[in-house]
Amino acid sequence: MGFVIQNIKTGKYLKHNGKTDDYPFDDVDRQEDAEVYPSFPHATFVSTWYTDYFEEWRVIDTETAKTYIRNKQEGLRFVPEPPTGIAHV
């Protein structure tokens, strides 16, 4: 199981570039090319403290495809992302 981080606005995924600068990531187009974090706490920690604070980030479980976003009313807590459309039966 693993977790990747996606920029909600651009749709790009983060890949650690091995550098130690303020923003140590490259943006990649494909989820398969993104950095995979071994745990949900690790991915949310990285997306909270090492990414651009002014962007919105989504954490994706690569096994289940469940997505999580920061609940701004609760500060730094990530919660399941609500459905984005109306289901048609």
C-alpha positions as CSV (number, residue, x, y, z in Angstrom):
1,M,0.0,0.0,0.0
2,G,1.2,3.5,-0.7
3,F,0.1,7.1,-1.0
4,V,0.8,9.8,-3.5
5,I,0.3,13.6,-3.4
6,Q,-1.6,15.5,-6.1
7,N,-2.0,19.2,-6.7
8,I,-5.8,19.7,-6.9
9,K,-5.6,22.7,-9.2
10,T,-3.0,21.5,-11.7
11,G,-3.7,17.7,-11.5
12,K,0.1,17.2,-11.3
13,Y,1.7,14.7,-8.8
14,L,4.8,15.2,-6.7
15,K,8.0,13.4,-7.2
16,H,10.9,14.0,-4.7
17,N,13.9,15.3,-6.7
18,G,16.5,14.4,-4.1
19,K,17.3,18.0,-3.3
20,T,17.0,19.6,0.1
21,D,15.8,23.1,-1.0
22,D,12.6,24.7,0.1
23,Y,10.5,22.8,-2.4
24,P,12.2,19.4,-3.1
25,F,9.7,18.2,-5.7
26,D,9.2,18.0,-9.4
27,D,5.7,18.0,-10.8
28,V,4.9,14.8,-12.9
29,D,1.9,14.1,-15.0
30,R,1.3,10.4,-14.2
31,Q,0.5,8.9,-10.8
32,E,2.8,6.0,-11.6
33,D,5.8,8.5,-11.7
34,A,4.9,10.1,-8.4
35,E,6.7,9.6,-5.1
36,V,5.0,6.9,-3.2
37,Y,4.8,7.3,0.6
38,P,4.5,4.1,2.7
39,S,1.8,5.4,5.1
40,F,-1.0,7.9,5.3
41,P,0.6,9.8,8.1
42,H,3.8,10.2,6.1
43,A,2.0,11.5,3.0
44,T,-0.1,14.0,5.1
45,F,3.0,15.2,6.9
46,V,4.9,15.8,3.7
47,S,1.9,17.6,2.1
48,T,1.4,19.7,5.2
49,W,5.0,20.8,5.9
50,Y,7.0,20.4,2.6
51,T,4.7,21.6,-0.1
52,D,3.5,25.0,-1.2
53,Y,1.1,26.1,1.6
54,F,-1.0,28.2,-0.7
55,E,-1.8,25.3,-3.0
56,E,-4.5,22.6,-2.3
57,W,-3.3,19.0,-2.1
58,R,-5.0,15.7,-2.3
59,V,-3.5,12.5,-0.8
60,I,-4.4,9.4,-2.8
61,D,-4.3,5.8,-1.5
62,T,-2.8,3.9,-4.5
63,E,-4.4,0.6,-3.5
64,T,-8.0,1.7,-2.9
65,A,-8.0,5.0,-4.9
66,K,-9.6,6.7,-1.9
67,T,-8.8,10.4,-1.8
68,Y,-8.2,12.8,1.1
69,I,-8.1,16.6,1.4
70,R,-7.3,19.0,4.2
71,N,-10.4,20.1,6.2
72,K,-9.7,23.8,6.4
73,Q,-12.2,24.2,9.3
74,E,-10.1,21.7,11.3
75,G,-6.7,23.1,10.5
76,L,-4.2,20.5,9.3
77,R,-6.4,17.4,9.4
78,F,-7.0,15.4,6.2
79,V,-10.4,13.9,5.7
80,P,-12.0,11.7,3.0
81,E,-12.8,13.8,0.0
82,P,-16.5,14.2,-0.6
83,P,-18.0,12.9,-3.9
84,T,-17.8,15.5,-6.7
85,G,-20.9,14.8,-8.6
86,I,-24.4,13.5,-8.6
87,A,-24.7,9.7,-9.2
88,H,-26.9,8.8,-12.1
89,V,-28.8,5.6,-11.7
